[in-house]
């Protein structure tokens, strides 16, 4: 048995902000993917994945009992497949901010949910919100608190525009220009990040009036503008607002930026060769970069390998 592939995702804009109703833009990233599999020869990794899925199945059973109107699963089939050694075979790095648990949640929903909402039907806003809500409840098994966006993106494999918590829509993004000099790229920090501790730091910071005011007047403001600029194809404004956003993050989200990147982050803002921002919750994993000139950014960041996600 081998199930369909589910892809990783990148939240271009909106990390942390979407908790406070900023806009957000999430796009599928097909470089990494995962699928449910049953095979004869189990590796140590497959066994570990299988054990984790057994715990997840218990959680889904509990979820179904507590919220029967939200979602129900064919648990008999799921448990039978798990007894046969089913695991999630994935190339998506864990703790890197590209949605490893999101792809797993999407794969389980796709195969085992009863009366599932499918990609083929007319995806009204109500259906998107319903899916997001189901996925948020499912994924909270891994993170403690989830927005449901990563699995939604992985499940639908289309860009998702978040206008606010209760207003999301499938969207189109400007088509890529492989000849273009501008790019969005990933840098591997070499550190595995953990979502829950980072989200806890953020929630603690929210108790501070000054932090809340910075969030609303700077972070959310620039995030919203970046989303609008990106979707509208306004590159000049996009880079200007990404620079401002990068500076706000450096000044106010230091614990989420690995220490050895503080200087690299500052250098980008000073030279305008590139601008860095968090990819997911931060604390490690990937760091997202934006540049108007990819060759210049590569020279400036020569000790790192840049993985291009999107070209302007």
C-alpha positions in Angstrom: 0.0 0.0 0.0 1.1 3.5 -0.8 -1.1 6.5 -0.3 -1.1 9.8 -2.4 1.6 12.4 -1.8 1.1 15.4 0.5 3.4 18.3 0.1 5.2 20.6 2.6 4.1 24.3 2.8 5.6 27.7 3.4 3.8 30.4 5.2 5.3 33.4 3.3 3.7 35.9 5.6 1.7 35.7 8.8 3.7 33.7 11.3 2.5 34.7 14.8 0.5 37.5 13.3 -2.3 35.2 12.3 -2.8 34.4 16.0 -3.8 38.1 16.3 -5.8 38.3 13.1 -3.1 39.6 10.6 -3.3 38.5 7.0 -1.3 35.5 6.0 -0.3 33.8 2.8 0.6 30.1 2.7 1.8 28.3 -0.4 2.5 24.6 -1.2 6.2 23.7 -1.5 6.5 20.6 -3.7 10.2 20.0 -2.9 9.2 17.9 0.1 6.4 15.4 0.5 5.1 12.5 2.5 2.7 9.5 2.0 1.2 6.8 4.2 2.9 3.4 3.4 2.8 -0.2 4.4 5.9 -2.2 3.5 7.4 -5.6 4.5 10.8 -4.5 5.7 10.4 -1.9 8.5 13.3 0.4 9.1 13.8 1.9 12.7 12.4 5.1 11.4 9.3 3.4 10.0 8.7 1.7 13.4 9.1 5.0 15.2 6.6 6.6 12.9 4.2 3.7 13.3 4.3 4.0 17.1 3.6 7.7 16.9 0.7 7.0 14.6 -0.8 4.5 17.1 -0.8 7.3 19.7 -2.3 9.7 17.2 -5.1 7.1 16.4 -5.9 7.0 20.2 -6.1 10.8 20.2 -8.5 10.7 17.1 -10.7 8.2 18.8 -11.0 10.5 21.8 -11.5 13.6 19.6 -14.3 11.8 17.8 -16.0 10.9 21.1 -15.7 14.4 22.5 -16.7 16.2 19.2 -18.9 13.8 17.2 -20.3 16.6 15.1 -16.9 17.8 14.1 -15.4 14.7 12.4 -15.6 10.9 12.4 -13.0 8.4 11.2 -13.0 4.8 10.0 -11.0 3.9 13.1 -11.3 0.1 12.5 -9.6 0.5 9.1 -7.0 2.9 10.6 -6.1 0.5 13.5 -6.0 -2.5 11.1 -3.6 -0.6 8.8 -1.5 0.4 11.8 -1.4 -3.3 13.0 0.0 -4.1 9.6 2.8 -1.6 10.3 1.6 1.5 8.4 3.9 4.5 8.7 4.3 8.0 7.2 7.1 8.0 4.7 8.2 11.6 4.5 11.1 13.7 3.1 9.7 16.7 5.0 12.2 17.7 7.7 10.6 17.9 11.2 10.9 21.1 13.2 11.8 23.1 10.2 8.7 25.2 9.7 7.6 23.6 6.5 4.7 21.6 7.8 5.8 18.0 8.5 2.9 17.3 10.8 0.5 19.2 8.5 1.2 16.8 5.7 0.7 13.8 8.0 -2.7 15.2 9.3 -3.8 15.8 5.7 -2.9 12.2 4.7 -4.8 10.7 7.6 -7.9 12.8 7.0 -7.8 12.0 3.3 -7.7 8.2 3.9 -9.8 7.7 7.0 -12.3 10.5 7.5 -15.9 9.7 6.9 -17.9 12.1 4.8 -14.8 14.1 4.0 -14.8 17.4 2.2 -12.8 16.8 -1.0 -10.7 19.0 -3.2 -13.0 18.4 -6.1 -16.1 20.0 -4.7 -16.9 23.7 -4.7 -14.8 25.0 -1.8 -17.0 27.6 -0.3 -15.6 29.7 2.6 -17.7 27.7 5.0 -16.1 24.4 3.8 -12.6 25.9 4.0 -13.3 27.0 7.6 -14.8 23.7 8.5 -11.7 21.9 7.1 -9.4 24.3 8.9 -11.2 23.7 12.2 -11.0 19.9 11.8 -7.3 20.1 10.9 -6.6 22.5 13.9 -8.2 19.9 16.3 -6.3 17.1 14.7 -2.9 18.8 14.5 -3.1 20.1 18.1 -2.0 16.5 19.0 1.5 17.5 17.8 1.7 21.2 18.7 -0.6 21.8 21.7 -2.3 24.6 19.6 -2.7 24.7 15.9 -4.3 27.1 13.4 -5.0 24.2 11.0 -3.5 26.0 8.1 -0.5 23.7 7.5 -2.7 20.6 6.9 -5.2 22.7 5.0 -2.5 23.8 2.6 -1.1 20.4 2.3 -4.5 18.8 1.7 -5.6 21.3 -1.0 -2.2 21.9 -2.5 -3.2 25.5 -3.4 -2.2 28.8 -2.0 -4.3 30.0 0.9 -5.0 33.6 1.7 -5.8 34.3 5.3 -7.8 37.6 5.7 -8.6 36.9 9.3 -9.3 33.9 11.6 -12.7 33.4 10.1 -12.1 34.6 6.6 -9.9 32.4 4.4 -9.9 31.7 0.7 -8.1 29.8 -1.9 -6.1 32.3 -4.0 -3.9 32.6 -7.1 -0.3 34.0 -6.8 1.5 35.8 -9.5 3.2 33.2 -11.8 6.9 32.7 -11.3 9.5 34.1 -13.6 12.4 31.7 -13.8 14.4 34.4 -15.6 13.7 36.9 -12.8 16.5 38.2 -10.5 14.3 38.5 -7.4 13.6 35.4 -5.2 12.2 34.0 -2.1 14.6 31.4 -0.6 15.2 29.2 2.4 18.4 29.0 4.6 18.9 25.9 6.7 19.8 27.1 10.3 21.1 23.6 11.1 19.0 23.6 14.3 15.7 21.7 14.8 13.1 24.1 16.1 10.3 23.2 18.4 6.9 24.9 17.9 5.4 24.6 21.3 8.1 26.4 23.3 8.3 29.3 20.8 4.5 29.7 20.8 4.6 29.8 24.6 7.2 32.6 24.6 4.9 34.5 22.2 1.8 34.0 24.4 3.8 35.2 27.4 5.0 38.3 25.6 1.3 39.0 24.6 0.7 39.8 28.3 2.9 42.9 27.9 1.0 46.0 26.7 4.1 47.3 24.8 4.5 44.1 22.9 0.8 44.0 22.0 1.0 47.6 20.7 4.1 46.8 18.6 2.3 43.7 17.2 -0.7 45.7 16.1 1.0 48.9 14.9 4.1 47.4 13.3 4.1 43.6 12.9 0.5 43.1 11.7 0.6 46.3 9.7 3.7 45.3 7.6 2.6 41.7 7.3 -0.8 42.8 5.8 1.0 45.2 3.4 3.5 42.4 2.3 0.6 40.0 1.6 -1.2 42.7 -0.5 2.1 43.7 -2.3 2.9 40.1 -3.1 -0.5 39.2 -4.5 -0.7 42.4 -6.4 2.7 41.9 -8.0 4.0 45.2 -6.5 7.6 44.2 -6.1 9.0 47.7 -5.1 6.6 48.0 -2.2 7.0 44.4 -1.3 10.7 44.7 -0.7 10.3 48.0 1.1 7.7 46.5 3.5 9.6 43.2 3.9 12.6 45.2 5.0 10.5 46.9 7.7 9.0 43.6 8.8 12.5 42.0 9.0 13.6 44.8 11.3 10.5 44.6 13.5 11.1 40.8 13.9 14.8 41.3 14.7 14.0 43.8 17.4 11.0 42.0 19.0 11.3 38.3 18.3 15.0 37.7 19.2 14.3 34.4 21.1 12.8 32.9 17.9 15.9 33.7 15.8 18.9 31.4 16.4 21.7 33.5 18.0 24.2 33.0 15.2 21.8 34.5 12.8 21.3 37.9 14.6 24.3 39.4 12.8 23.4 37.8 9.4 19.8 39.2 9.8 21.1 42.8 10.6 23.6 42.6 7.7 20.7 42.0 5.2 18.8 45.1 6.5 22.0 47.3 6.3 23.2 46.1 2.9 19.7 45.6 1.2 21.2 42.4 -0.3 18.4 40.3 1.3 15.9 40.5 4.1 15.3 37.6 6.5 12.1 36.6 8.3 10.8 33.7 10.3 9.7 30.5 8.6 7.0 29.0 10.8 7.5 29.5 14.6 11.3 30.0 14.4 13.7 28.8 17.1 15.6 26.9 14.3 14.6 25.1 11.2 14.5 27.2 8.1 14.8 30.9 7.8 13.0 32.6 5.0 14.8 35.2 2.8 13.6 37.7 0.2 16.0 39.3 -2.3 15.7 41.6 -5.3 18.9 40.1 -6.7 19.5 36.4 -6.1 23.2 36.5 -7.2 24.0 39.3 -4.8 22.2 37.5 -2.0 24.2 34.3 -2.8 27.5 36.2 -2.6 26.5 37.9 0.6 25.4 34.6 2.2 28.2 32.5 0.7 28.6 30.3 3.7 25.0 29.1 3.4 23.2 27.1 0.8 20.1 29.0 -0.5 17.1 26.9 -1.5 15.0 28.9 -4.0 11.3 28.7 -3.3 9.9 31.3 -5.7 11.4 33.6 -8.4 10.1 37.0 -9.4 
